[in-house]
């Protein structure tokens, strides 16, 4: 099974990017595993969420390994790591923070990104509409 390369238009992977001040910034380096994770993320439609477990099953990996790749996603939100939640339906973490960490700022950001796409969570952080779970991943 061969995974497609991350789209250079999204990631800038084929060339160095130029910052607004004219300086050249280096292209983020990702591992082959991260590339596979990010390619799967790009399949999750707006208004839908998947789980760390669903992604790990496709990759023959572990949910923690998926979480590690998401934590290091340099292409967010174009590569939508915010669309991944815990198997229980709990909103889970975002940008290295879990919902109950002292600041919770990153999780508020995740909740807002998902809300903007029509995905809502209750006051305990649980997905309100289970029909928004999606797992129809295609591998090439």
C-alpha positions as CSV (number, residue, x, y, z in Angstrom):
1,X,0.0,0.0,0.0
2,X,1.5,3.3,-1.1
3,X,0.3,6.6,0.4
4,X,0.1,9.7,-1.8
5,X,2.6,12.5,-1.0
6,X,1.3,15.5,0.9
7,X,0.0,18.1,-1.6
8,X,2.8,20.7,-2.0
9,X,0.2,23.4,-2.5
10,X,-1.0,22.8,1.1
11,X,2.3,22.1,2.8
12,X,4.9,23.9,0.8
13,X,6.8,20.7,0.8
14,X,8.3,21.1,-2.7
15,X,9.9,24.5,-2.0
16,X,10.9,27.0,0.6
17,X,8.3,29.5,1.4
18,X,8.8,33.3,1.5
19,X,7.6,35.1,4.6
20,X,5.7,38.4,4.3
21,X,8.9,40.3,5.2
22,X,10.7,38.7,2.2
23,X,12.8,36.3,4.3
24,X,12.9,32.7,3.2
25,X,11.6,30.2,5.8
26,X,12.5,26.6,5.6
27,X,10.0,23.9,4.8
28,X,8.8,21.9,7.8
29,X,10.3,18.5,8.0
30,X,7.9,15.6,8.6
31,X,8.5,11.9,9.0
32,X,7.0,9.3,6.6
33,X,4.6,8.4,9.4
34,X,3.5,12.0,9.9
35,X,3.0,12.3,6.2
36,X,0.7,9.3,6.2
37,X,-1.3,10.7,9.1
38,X,-1.6,14.1,7.4
39,X,-2.8,12.6,4.2
40,X,-5.6,10.8,6.1
41,X,-6.5,13.9,7.9
42,X,-7.1,15.7,4.6
43,X,-9.8,13.1,3.8
44,X,-12.0,14.0,6.8
45,X,-14.8,16.3,5.5
46,X,-15.7,19.6,7.1
47,X,-18.5,19.0,9.5
48,X,-17.3,15.5,10.4
49,X,-14.8,14.1,12.9
50,X,-12.8,10.9,13.2
51,X,-11.0,9.4,16.1
52,X,-7.4,8.7,17.0
53,X,-8.3,5.0,17.0
54,X,-9.9,5.1,13.5
55,X,-6.8,6.7,12.1
56,X,-4.5,4.3,14.0
57,X,-6.4,1.3,12.7
58,X,-5.9,2.4,9.1
59,X,-2.2,3.0,9.8
60,X,-1.8,-0.3,11.8
61,X,-0.4,2.0,14.5
62,X,-1.6,3.2,17.9
63,X,-3.8,6.1,18.9
64,X,-1.0,7.7,20.9
65,X,1.3,7.6,17.8
66,X,-1.4,9.4,15.9
67,X,-1.8,12.0,18.7
68,X,2.0,12.5,18.6
69,X,1.8,13.3,14.8
70,X,-1.1,15.6,15.3
71,X,0.6,17.5,18.0
72,X,3.4,18.3,15.6
73,X,1.2,19.2,12.6
74,X,2.9,22.2,11.0
75,X,0.2,22.5,8.3
76,X,-2.9,23.2,10.5
77,X,-5.6,24.1,9.9
78,X,-5.2,23.2,6.2
79,X,-4.4,19.7,7.3
80,X,-7.3,19.5,9.8
81,X,-6.0,17.9,13.0
82,X,-8.8,19.6,14.9
83,X,-11.2,17.0,13.3
84,X,-9.9,14.2,15.4
85,X,-11.5,13.3,18.8
86,X,-11.3,10.5,21.4
87,X,-13.1,7.2,20.7
88,X,-15.6,8.0,23.5
89,X,-16.7,11.1,21.6
90,X,-14.8,13.4,24.0
91,X,-13.3,16.5,22.2
92,X,-9.8,15.5,23.2
93,X,-6.6,17.5,22.8
94,X,-5.4,20.1,20.5
95,X,-1.9,21.5,19.8
96,X,-0.4,19.4,22.6
97,X,-3.0,20.3,25.2
98,X,-5.8,18.1,26.6
99,X,-9.1,19.7,27.5
100,X,-8.5,19.8,31.2
101,X,-5.0,21.4,31.3
102,X,-4.8,24.6,33.3
103,X,-5.2,27.1,30.4
104,X,-7.5,25.1,28.1
105,X,-6.9,27.8,25.5
106,X,-5.9,25.4,22.7
107,X,-9.0,23.2,23.3
108,X,-11.2,26.3,23.2
109,X,-9.6,27.0,19.8
110,X,-10.4,23.4,18.7
111,X,-14.0,23.6,19.9
112,X,-14.4,26.9,18.0
113,X,-12.9,25.5,14.7
114,X,-15.3,22.5,15.0
115,X,-18.3,24.7,15.9
116,X,-17.6,26.8,12.8
117,X,-17.9,23.6,10.8
118,X,-21.2,22.6,12.6
119,X,-19.7,20.1,15.0
120,X,-21.0,20.7,18.5
121,X,-20.0,19.3,22.0
122,X,-21.9,19.4,25.2
123,X,-20.7,21.1,28.4
124,X,-18.7,18.0,29.3
125,X,-16.9,18.0,26.0
126,X,-18.8,15.1,24.4
127,X,-19.8,15.0,20.8
128,X,-23.6,15.9,20.6
129,X,-24.3,14.2,17.2
130,X,-22.7,10.8,16.7
131,X,-23.7,10.8,13.1
132,X,-20.9,13.3,12.5
133,X,-18.3,10.5,13.2
134,X,-16.6,9.6,9.9
135,X,-14.2,6.8,9.1
136,X,-14.3,6.2,5.3
137,X,-10.6,6.5,4.7
138,X,-9.1,5.5,1.4
139,X,-5.6,4.4,1.0
140,X,-3.8,4.3,-2.4
